[in-house]
Amino acid sequence: MNRYKKLFEPVKIGKCEIKNRFAMAPMGPLGLSDSEGGFNQRGIDYYTERAKGGTGLIITGVTFVDNVVEEHGMPNCPCPTHNPVQFIRTAREMTERIHAYNAKIFLQMSGGFGRVTIPTNLGEFPPVAPSPIQHRWLDKICRELTIEEIKSIVKKFGDGAYNAKRAGFDGVQIHAVHEGYLIDQFAISLFNKRSDEYGGSLENRLRFAREIVEEIKERCGEDFPVTLRYSPKSFIKDLRDGALPGEKFTEKGRDLEEGIEAARLLVSYGYDSLDVDVGSYDSWWWSHPPMYQEKGLYRPFAKLMKDTVNVPIICAGRMDNPDMALEAIENGTCDMISLGRPLLADPDYVNKLRANRIESIRPCISCQEGCMGRIQHYSMLNCAVNPQACREKDNALNPILKKKKVLIVGGGVAGCEAARVLALRGHIPVVYEKSDKLGGNLIPGGAPDFKEDDIALATWYDNTLKNLDVEVNLNTEITKEDILNSNADEVIIATGSAPKVFSLGDDSKVYTAADVLIGKEDCGDNTVIVGGGLVGCELALDLVKKGKKVTIVEALNKILAVNGPLCSANSEMLERLIPFNNIDVKVNSKVKSYNNGVLEIERENGLETIKCDSVILAIGYKEENSLYNELEFEVPNIHLLGDARKVSNIMYAIWDAYEVANHI
């Protein structure tokens, strides 16, 4: 019997019945729009695939109803008001396909970014806000919206919802009195200094949100569901300054007392459901939680809202653990579980859970490099661990004409992904791994407790290759002669990388980060990490949590200056966790020697010494491609993948392996 049956009981939002308790959380639909603001084929396939995978409610990524007051560089995102005929035509095709799987779909609509406009998406016009306040990213002061502009945006919400209903959407979600977007800026006194009817009292500051739901209900009818993305707490210490978990601070944004009162008012205005999270762009790591945040972090706030209002509560925030999801439904924390990144990683999550195939669910690793990082930097949505996300048709598996034997050297993430894709297509991959387990750098990388999903990904690859009957040879170091005598049709070299090292004199207590992470070496109670990149900083955080005294020595002028995570939520949180955990950082510093427990470093003001039990090198990796170099002119069909080709990250190891393996 499936112990998760309760997660598959129907639930209603207004009069709209949803077949199970799972919603797809809204994520920025960058790259999913056509040239006229409709949904392109990528967008249609992307959302349909999640409905096909069993998700009960699809909530689209944000669409902007206004492109006059605030320019959004059309057509970055779909837009229900730019060209209504085109929007309705393309959206209708999508909603009809989604309804075929007995799923429902809501269109998320936004009034704009305001002061948090991402610079790469900012048009020629100055950013807008409720009042003349500082922009989140740029050193600019925003322009105050006029009452006429507010009224025009409200009217556009009505137009957008009306077009959504015609297009077959089952409801809409308003984005949002959450995360510090434009409507939320009106709701928070820190940003709203107006003296007219849209400023001052809480009711006045919520007037914008009230007029929106009233306009939509008037245009679409009382039975058309209108949900609200809502953050009852902001975690803002000051402009551009967010609080960390466990930090004592004075809330400058929305505190819980006002969050409760605002929730009651918003529901009284007509909102049919609250989709709950916390945070703001000033504390981005709450709204887009990286691996340094605990799983299910929004649950206490969802429960508070559940106890406050009488409409369904949706809860997101790293809720991919099905036991956690079940408990949240059973104990009344929320009514629905919202999955964002987990459905990027595995669109079939819900169906796999229903079929008791939990071990086959591909885990999200919360790296945010394929999703939020690429949205922020390149205006496109993808997934690091799922190369097919948002490219379902373009990256579909290619049928084969002739079955081939493909020898794969290396059982890291690139080798495993190549083997998976080859087996699914019908080829015969054979993997050789010199260590005793698959996963490569996922194993040391996943050693800190906050990186558990790296280990989960390695385990998923192990299970997947077993289920596909892929031959895996562990503890086997293969040679050039073995490969030449293998009769393989194709060869993939994915031998990974090795940590960079150098001598400091007495090297008996100088270790690599990987050896310390896997517990091969004991760094003692007081250690110095050389290198303030991602590996060094995450190792420092792990060690200090274990009671060690840690110093980071970095040659550049700041930590995370090179190879840091793409997404600001990850990099900013990690950067602030270092001083918060009393980790000493010495930048613009170079190590010189280590002898008799004393490390000598060179700084701008001269030499300095640090007493420590050990020194840990986290200065990067170098490609291990010697076997490829031996075979390059001996094997006609040979491919170099992963870190062996170029030291990079998990995302590019997986993506490159998928690309190559899908075209053999």
C-alpha positions in Angstrom: 0.0 0.0 0.0 1.3 3.5 -0.9 1.8 5.4 2.4 1.6 8.7 0.5 -2.0 8.2 -0.6 -3.1 11.3 1.4 -1.0 13.4 -0.9 -3.2 12.3 -3.8 -6.6 13.3 -2.3 -8.3 16.1 -4.2 -8.4 19.7 -2.9 -10.4 22.7 -3.9 -9.3 26.3 -4.5 -12.6 28.2 -4.7 -14.7 25.9 -6.9 -11.7 24.6 -8.8 -11.0 21.0 -7.8 -7.4 19.8 -8.1 -6.8 16.0 -8.3 -3.9 15.9 -5.8 -2.0 18.0 -3.3 0.9 18.9 -5.6 1.4 22.2 -7.4 4.1 23.3 -9.7 5.7 26.4 -8.2 6.0 29.4 -10.5 9.4 29.9 -11.9 10.5 32.7 -14.3 9.5 31.6 -17.8 12.5 33.2 -19.5 12.9 31.7 -23.0 9.4 30.3 -23.1 7.8 33.2 -25.0 7.4 33.8 -28.7 8.0 37.1 -30.5 4.5 38.4 -29.7 4.2 37.4 -26.0 2.5 34.0 -26.6 3.9 30.7 -25.4 6.5 29.2 -27.7 6.7 25.5 -28.3 9.4 25.1 -25.6 7.0 26.7 -23.1 4.0 24.5 -24.2 6.1 21.3 -24.0 7.7 22.3 -20.7 4.4 22.9 -18.8 2.7 19.9 -20.5 5.5 17.6 -19.4 4.9 18.4 -15.7 1.2 17.8 -16.1 2.0 14.5 -17.9 4.2 13.7 -14.9 1.2 13.9 -12.5 1.3 17.4 -11.0 -2.2 18.4 -10.1 -1.9 22.2 -10.5 0.5 23.9 -12.9 1.3 27.5 -11.9 3.1 29.2 -14.8 6.1 31.4 -14.3 5.4 35.1 -14.1 3.8 37.1 -16.9 3.7 40.9 -16.9 0.4 42.5 -17.6 2.0 45.9 -18.1 4.8 46.9 -20.5 4.3 50.6 -20.6 4.8 51.9 -17.1 7.6 49.4 -16.7 9.4 48.0 -19.7 10.2 44.3 -19.7 12.1 43.9 -22.9 9.3 42.1 -24.7 9.1 39.3 -25.4 11.3 38.0 -22.6 8.2 36.4 -20.9 4.7 35.5 -22.1 2.3 38.4 -21.8 -1.5 38.1 -21.7 -2.1 41.8 -22.8 0.6 42.5 -25.4 -1.1 40.7 -28.3 -4.2 39.0 -26.8 -5.0 37.0 -30.0 -1.6 35.5 -30.1 -1.5 34.8 -26.4 -4.9 33.2 -26.4 -4.1 31.0 -29.4 -0.8 29.7 -28.1 -2.0 29.4 -24.5 -5.2 27.6 -25.5 -3.1 24.9 -27.2 -1.1 24.5 -24.0 -4.1 24.4 -21.6 -5.9 21.9 -23.8 -2.9 19.6 -23.7 -2.6 20.0 -19.9 -6.2 19.3 -19.3 -5.8 16.0 -21.1 -3.8 14.8 -18.1 -6.6 15.9 -15.7 -4.4 18.7 -14.4 -5.4 22.3 -13.8 -3.3 25.4 -14.7 -3.2 28.9 -13.3 -1.5 31.8 -15.0 0.7 33.9 -12.8 0.4 37.6 -13.5 2.6 40.4 -12.1 2.4 44.1 -11.8 6.1 44.5 -12.2 9.5 44.4 -10.5 9.7 48.0 -9.3 13.0 48.6 -7.4 14.1 44.9 -7.8 14.3 44.9 -11.6 17.1 42.5 -12.6 19.6 44.7 -14.5 19.8 42.4 -17.5 16.0 42.8 -17.9 15.9 46.6 -17.4 14.7 48.6 -20.3 15.6 52.1 -21.2 13.2 53.7 -18.7 14.2 54.4 -15.1 13.0 51.8 -12.6 9.8 52.6 -10.8 8.6 52.2 -7.2 5.9 53.4 -4.8 8.3 56.2 -3.7 11.7 57.5 -4.7 13.8 54.8 -3.1 17.1 53.0 -3.8 17.1 50.3 -6.4 18.1 46.8 -5.1 20.9 46.1 -7.6 21.8 49.5 -9.2 23.0 52.7 -7.7 19.8 54.5 -8.9 16.8 56.1 -7.2 13.5 54.8 -8.5 10.8 57.0 -9.9 7.5 57.2 -8.0 4.4 55.8 -9.8 1.5 58.2 -10.4 -2.0 57.3 -9.4 -2.9 57.2 -13.1 -0.2 54.6 -13.7 -1.4 52.5 -10.8 -5.0 52.5 -12.1 -3.7 51.5 -15.6 -1.9 48.5 -14.1 -5.0 47.5 -12.2 -7.0 47.6 -15.5 -4.3 45.5 -17.2 -4.7 42.8 -14.5 -8.4 42.6 -15.4 -7.5 42.4 -19.1 -4.9 39.7 -18.5 -7.2 37.6 -16.3 -10.0 37.9 -18.9 -7.6 36.7 -21.7 -6.3 33.9 -19.4 -9.9 32.7 -18.8 -10.6 32.7 -22.6 -7.3 30.8 -23.1 -8.5 28.0 -20.9 -6.7 28.8 -17.7 -8.5 27.5 -14.6 -7.5 30.5 -12.5 -4.8 33.0 -11.9 -2.1 33.8 -9.3 -1.2 37.4 -8.5 2.5 38.1 -8.2 2.6 39.4 -5.6 2.5 40.7 -2.0 5.8 38.8 -1.7 9.5 39.0 -2.2 9.6 42.7 -2.5 8.1 43.0 -6.0 6.2 46.2 -7.0 2.9 45.3 -5.3 4.8 44.2 -2.2 6.8 47.5 -2.2 3.4 49.3 -1.9 2.5 47.0 1.0 5.7 47.6 3.0 6.2 50.9 4.8 10.0 50.7 4.3 9.5 51.2 0.6 6.2 53.1 0.6 6.4 56.8 1.7 3.3 58.0 -0.1 0.8 60.3 1.5 -2.1 59.6 -0.9 -4.6 56.8 -0.7 -1.9 54.2 -1.6 0.3 55.1 1.4 0.2 55.4 5.2 -2.1 52.8 6.9 -1.8 49.1 6.1 -5.2 49.2 4.4 -3.9 52.0 2.1 -0.7 50.2 1.4 -2.7 47.1 0.4 -5.1 49.1 -1.8 -3.2 48.2 -4.9 -3.6 44.4 -4.2 -7.2 44.9 -3.2 -8.1 46.7 -6.4 -6.4 44.0 -8.5 -8.5 41.1 -7.1 -11.7 43.2 -7.3 -11.0 44.1 -10.9 -10.4 40.5 -11.8 -13.5 39.2 -10.0 -15.6 41.9 -11.8 -14.2 40.9 -15.2 -14.1 37.1 -14.8 -16.8 36.3 -12.2 -16.6 35.4 -8.5 -16.0 31.7 -9.3 -12.8 32.3 -11.2 -10.0 31.5 -8.7 -7.6 34.3 -7.8 -4.7 33.1 -5.6 -1.9 35.3 -4.2 1.8 34.7 -3.7 2.3 36.0 -0.2 5.2 36.5 2.2 4.2 37.1 5.8 7.8 38.1 6.8 10.5 39.9 4.8 13.8 39.2 6.8 15.0 42.7 5.9 17.6 44.3 8.2 17.9 47.3 5.9 17.9 48.2 2.2 20.1 45.6 0.4 20.7 43.9 3.8 19.0 40.6 4.7 19.1 38.5 7.9 20.5 35.0 8.1 18.8 32.1 9.8 19.2 32.4 13.6 20.4 36.0 13.4 18.9 38.5 15.8 17.8 41.6 14.0 15.1 44.2 13.8 12.7 43.6 10.9 12.5 46.6 8.6 10.2 45.0 6.2 7.0 43.1 7.0 7.1 41.5 10.5 4.9 38.6 11.4 2.4 40.8 13.4 1.7 42.8 10.3 1.9 39.7 8.1 -1.0 38.1 10.0 -3.1 41.3 9.8 -2.3 41.7 6.1 -3.3 38.1 5.4 -6.7 38.5 7.0 -7.3 41.7 5.0 -6.2 40.1 1.7 -8.5 37.1 2.1 -11.3 39.5 3.0 -10.7 41.3 -0.3 -11.4 38.1 -2.2 -8.2 36.1 -2.7 -9.1 32.4 -2.8 -5.7 31.0 -1.7 -2.3 32.1 -0.3 0.8 30.6 -1.8 3.2 31.1 1.2 6.9 31.8 1.4 9.1 34.4 3.2 11.9 36.8 2.2 12.6 39.6 -0.2 15.1 40.5 -2.8 17.1 42.2 0.0 17.3 38.8 1.7 17.1 36.7 -1.5 18.3 33.5 0.1 14.9 33.2 1.8 12.8 33.6 -1.3 15.1 31.3 -3.4 16.6 29.0 -0.7 20.0 27.5 -1.6 21.4 24.4 0.0 22.5 26.4 3.0 18.9 26.8 4.1 17.1 23.9 5.8 14.5 21.9 3.9 10.9 22.9 4.4 11.9 26.3 5.7 8.5 27.9 5.0 6.5 25.4 7.0 6.2 27.4 10.2 5.0 30.4 8.2 2.5 28.3 6.2 1.1 26.9 9.4 0.7 30.4 10.8 -1.2 31.4 7.7 -3.3 28.2 7.9 -4.3 29.1 11.5 -5.0 32.7 10.4 -7.2 32.5 7.3 -9.8 30.0 6.0 -8.6 29.6 2.4 -6.2 26.9 1.1 -2.5 27.4 1.9 0.1 26.3 -0.6 3.7 25.8 0.8 6.9 25.6 -1.2 10.5 25.9 -0.1 12.6 22.7 -0.6 9.7 20.4 0.1 11.0 17.6 -2.1 11.1 15.1 0.8 7.8 13.1 0.5 7.8 12.3 4.2 8.0 16.0 5.0 5.3 16.7 2.5 3.0 14.0 3.9 3.5 15.3 7.5 2.7 18.9 6.4 -0.6 17.8 4.9 -1.5 15.5 7.8 -0.7 18.0 10.6 -2.5 20.9 8.9 0.6 22.9 8.1 -0.8 23.5 4.5 -3.3 22.2 2.0 -0.9 21.8 -1.0 2.8 21.1 -1.6 4.4 23.4 -4.2 7.4 22.0 -6.0 9.5 24.3 -8.2 13.1 23.2 -8.7 12.3 19.5 -8.0 9.9 19.5 -11.0 12.7 21.1 -13.1 14.9 18.2 -12.0 12.3 15.5 -12.5 9.0 16.3 -14.3 7.7 12.8 -13.3 8.2 13.4 -9.6 4.5 13.0 -8.7 3.8 9.9 -10.8 6.9 8.2 -9.5 5.7 8.9 -5.9 2.2 7.6 -6.7 3.8 4.4 -8.1 6.1 3.9 -5.1 9.2 4.5 -7.1 10.8 7.1 -4.8 14.4 5.9 -5.5 13.9 6.8 -9.2 13.1 10.5 -8.5 16.1 12.6 -9.8 17.0 15.0 -6.9 17.4 18.7 -7.2 20.7 19.8 -5.7 19.7 23.4 -4.9 22.7 24.7 -6.9 20.4 27.2 -8.7 23.0 27.3 -11.5 20.6 26.0 -14.2 17.5 27.9 -13.0 17.9 31.2 -11.0 21.5 31.7 -12.0 20.7 31.5 -15.7 17.6 33.6 -15.3 19.6 36.3 -13.6 22.5 36.3 -16.0 21.2 35.0 -19.3 17.4 35.4 -19.1 16.7 31.7 -19.7 15.3 28.9 -17.5 16.9 25.5 -17.4 18.1 22.8 -14.9 21.6 21.7 -14.0 20.7 18.1 -13.5 18.1 17.8 -16.2 19.3 18.8 -19.7 15.8 18.4 -21.1 14.1 21.0 -18.8 12.6 23.7 -21.0 14.0 21.9 -24.0 11.8 18.8 -24.0 11.4 18.5 -27.8 14.8 19.9 -28.8 16.7 17.6 -26.4 14.4 14.6 -26.9 16.3 11.3 -27.0 17.4 10.4 -30.5 16.4 6.9 -31.8 19.4 4.8 -32.9 19.9 3.0 -36.2 22.7 0.6 -35.0 23.3 -0.6 -31.5 26.9 0.2 -30.4 29.1 -0.9 -27.5 30.4 2.3 -25.8 33.3 2.0 -23.3 33.2 4.7 -20.6 36.2 5.4 -18.5 35.2 7.2 -15.3 32.1 6.9 -13.1 31.8 10.5 -12.1 28.7 12.5 -13.0 29.7 12.9 -16.7 30.4 9.2 -17.1 27.2 8.2 -15.3 25.0 10.6 -17.4 26.6 9.4 -20.6 25.9 5.8 -19.6 22.3 6.6 -18.7 21.5 8.3 -22.0 23.2 5.7 -24.1 21.3 2.9 -22.3 17.9 4.7 -22.7 18.6 5.1 -26.4 19.4 1.4 -26.8 23.2 1.3 -26.9 25.4 -0.9 -24.7 27.5 1.3 -22.4 30.1 -0.3 -20.1 31.5 1.8 -17.3 34.9 1.4 -15.6 35.6 3.3 -12.4 38.8 3.0 -10.5 37.3 3.8 -7.0 34.8 1.7 -5.1 31.7 3.9 -5.9 30.1 6.0 -8.6 29.8 9.8 -8.2 33.3 11.2 -8.6 33.5 14.7 -7.1 29.9 14.4 -5.9 31.2 12.3 -3.0 33.6 14.8 -1.4 31.4 17.7 -2.5 28.4 16.1 -0.8 30.2 15.5 2.5 28.9 18.6 4.3 25.4 18.0 5.8 24.0 20.9 3.8 25.1 19.2 0.5 23.2 16.0 1.1 21.5 16.2 -2.3 24.9 15.8 -4.0 25.1 12.4 -2.4 21.5 11.8 -3.3 22.3 12.5 -7.0 25.2 10.0 -6.9 22.9 7.4 -5.4 20.3 8.2 -8.1 22.8 7.5 -10.8 23.8 4.3 -9.1 20.2 3.1 -8.9 19.4 4.3 -12.4 22.3 2.4 -14.0 21.3 -0.7 -12.2 17.7 -0.4 -13.3 19.0 0.0 -16.9 21.2 -3.1 -16.6 24.3 -1.0 -17.3 27.5 -3.0 -16.7 29.6 -1.0 -14.1 33.1 -2.2 -13.1 34.2 -0.6 -9.9 37.8 -0.8 -8.5 39.0 -1.1 -12.0 41.6 1.1 -13.5 41.7 0.6 -17.2 44.7 1.1 -19.5 45.3 2.1 -23.0 45.9 -1.5 -24.0 42.6 -2.6 -22.4 40.7 0.0 -24.4 42.5 -0.9 -27.7 41.6 -4.6 -27.1 38.0 -4.0 -26.0 36.4 -4.0 -29.5 34.3 -1.0 -28.4 32.6 1.0 -31.2 33.0 4.2 -29.3 35.1 5.4 -26.3 34.2 8.1 -23.8 37.0 9.3 -21.5 35.5 11.0 -18.4 38.4 10.6 -16.0 37.6 13.8 -14.1 40.1 16.0 -12.4 42.6 16.0 -9.6 43.1 18.6 -6.8 45.9 21.1 -7.5 48.7 20.9 -4.9 52.0 22.6 -4.1 54.6 22.1 -1.4 54.8 24.4 1.6 57.8 22.8 3.2 56.5 20.4 5.9 53.7 18.7 3.9 52.8 16.0 6.4 50.0 18.2 7.7 49.1 19.7 4.3 45.9 18.1 2.9 43.6 18.5 0.0 40.0 19.7 0.6 38.7 16.4 -0.9 40.7 14.3 1.6 39.4 16.3 4.5 35.8 16.2 3.3 35.7 12.4 2.9 37.4 11.9 6.3 40.6 10.5 5.0 42.6 13.2 6.8 41.9 14.8 10.2 42.6 18.6 10.1 42.8 19.0 13.9 41.1 21.7 15.9 42.6 24.7 14.2 43.1 24.8 10.4 43.8 27.2 7.6 42.1 26.7 4.2 44.1 28.1 1.3 41.6 29.3 -1.3 38.3 31.2 -0.8 36.4 29.8 -3.8 33.2 27.7 -3.5 35.0 24.6 -2.3 37.1 26.5 0.3 34.1 28.4 1.7 31.8 25.4 1.9 34.5 23.4 3.5 35.1 26.2 6.1 31.4 26.3 6.9 31.3 22.5 7.3 34.3 22.5 9.6 33.2 25.4 11.8 29.9 23.6 12.3 31.9 20.7 13.6 33.6 22.9 16.2 36.8 23.7 14.3 38.6 27.1 14.3 39.0 28.0 10.6 40.9 30.7 8.7 40.6 31.3 5.0 43.6 32.7 3.1 42.6 34.0 -0.4 45.0 35.5 -2.9 42.3 37.7 -4.6 40.6 40.7 -3.0 37.5 38.9 -2.0 36.1 35.4 -1.4 34.0 33.7 -4.1 35.7 35.9 -6.7 36.2 33.0 -9.1 34.0 30.1 -9.9 31.3 31.1 -7.4 27.7 30.1 -7.9 25.8 32.0 -10.6 22.8 32.8 -8.5 23.1 35.7 -6.1 20.9 33.9 -3.5 23.6 31.2 -3.2 26.7 33.4 -3.4 25.4 36.2 -1.2 24.2 33.8 1.5 27.5 31.9 1.6 29.5 35.1 1.6 27.6 36.3 4.6 27.7 33.0 6.4 31.5 33.1 6.6 31.8 36.1 9.0 28.5 35.1 10.7 30.2 31.9 11.8 33.3 33.6 12.9 35.5 32.3 10.1 38.5 34.6 9.8 39.3 35.6 6.2 42.5 37.1 5.0 42.3 38.4 1.4 45.1 39.7 -0.8 47.2 37.1 0.9 49.6 34.4 -0.4 50.9 31.4 1.5 54.7 31.1 1.7 55.6 28.2 3.9 54.4 25.8 6.7 56.7 24.4 9.3 56.4 23.3 12.9 52.7 24.2 13.0 53.2 27.8 11.7 51.9 29.0 8.4 53.7 32.1 6.9 51.6 34.3 4.6 52.5 37.3 2.6 50.1 40.2 2.9 50.1 43.8 1.6 51.7 45.0 4.8 54.3 42.3 5.0 54.7 38.8 6.4 52.3 37.3 8.9 52.2 34.0 10.7 49.3 31.8 11.8 49.6 28.9 14.2 47.5 25.9 13.0 47.3 22.2 13.2 47.0 21.8 9.4 46.7 23.5 6.1 44.0 22.5 3.6 44.5 23.3 -0.1 41.3 24.3 -1.9 43.0 26.0 -4.9 41.1 24.3 -7.7 41.4 21.2 -9.8 43.3 20.3 -12.9 42.1 18.1 -15.8 43.0 14.4 -15.7 43.2 13.7 -19.4 46.4 11.7 -19.8 44.5 8.6 -21.0 42.7 10.6 -23.6 46.0 12.0 -24.8 47.4 8.5 -25.2 44.4 7.4 -27.2 43.5 10.5 -29.2 45.1 9.2 -32.5 44.6 5.5 -31.8 40.8 5.4 -31.4 38.7 6.9 -34.3 35.5 7.5 -32.2 36.7 8.9 -28.9 35.1 11.6 -26.8 36.4 13.7 -23.8 33.8 14.7 -21.2 33.4 16.3 -17.8 36.3 17.7 -15.8 38.7 15.7 -18.0 37.8 18.0 -20.8 37.6 21.2 -18.8 37.2 21.7 -15.0 33.8 23.2 -14.5 30.7 22.4 -12.5 28.1 19.6 -12.2 25.7 21.3 -14.7 28.1 21.4 -17.6 29.4 17.9 -16.9 25.8 16.6 -17.2 24.8 18.8 -20.1 27.9 18.0 -22.2 27.6 14.3 -21.4 23.9 14.3 -22.5 24.7 16.2 -25.7 27.5 13.8 -26.7 25.7 10.6 -25.6 22.5 11.6 -27.4 24.3 11.9 -30.7 26.3 8.7 -30.8 
